[in-house]
Amino acid sequence: MTGYSTPPETSAEERERLILEHLPQVRLIARRIHERLPDNVSLDDLISAGVVGLIAAIDHFDPQHNVKLKTYAEYKIRGAILDSLRGLDWAPRQKRKMARQVEAAIQRAGQRLRREPTEEEIAAELEMDLAQYHAWLADLQGLSIAALEPAGDGRDLLEYIADDVEHLPSRVVERAELERVLAEAIEQMPAIDRTVISLYYHEELTLREIAQVVHLHQSRISQLKSQAILRLRSYLARRWPAERGI
């Protein structure tokens, strides 16, 4: 893959101007990601990481590649923020264990029933009542940000391909196949889970906005979003070989 090179005519003054011009873009992206994270994650830390991504975008931007700086900067800003999150152990180990238990329960119930299990069936598989299962889902809010964070246009739900190889023909084919499997997984979800994850990832609505659209409490939307993500993970674990990078 041919890398972006810094245009020689970019002066220090122009570089500083571009950084200041695109700082609102950093704040916007950081806020959108921060909305999906636990309260203990600092928005200022996300903005700082995003600024690093912005500077990298400006320093490596080449207009000859026929890509707008704003588009390239969004990609680099979002990537820098997600990289900073991956480097933090902000999700308690117990929550990660809970998520794995729910995924496994969804997988076991689905294999036994030969369809996507209902909430009641997942709870039963976990040997708990529905209220306790809902409490687990609420606790898991924000846990899946690194693996299921959308790109700017919402089409790239799973970020798993490294920047330096993503345009290789084999990777392009692999990405297309993954997108097909992902669409298949979403199609098999219960209608409300499918609606919530579509509005959240593709329409980029906040949980509050989704609650207004479907006339449910925001806390319930949070539960459904967590459940939908875990359904996706469980489905992909069955249908997508681990060696491909998930």
Protein Blocks (a to p, Z undefined) as FASTA:
>chain_A
ZZddddfklcfklmmmmmmmmmmmmmmmmmmmmmmpcfklcfklmmmmmmmmmmmmmmmg
cfklopafklmmmmmmmmmmmmmmmmpcfbcfklmmmmmmmmmmmmmmmmmnopacdfkl
mmmmnopafklmmmmmmmmgoklmmmmcccfkopambacbdfklmmgmklmmmmmmmmmm
mmmmmmmpcfklmmmmmmmmmnopafklmmmmnopafklmmmmmmmmmmmmmmmmmmmmc
fkloZZ
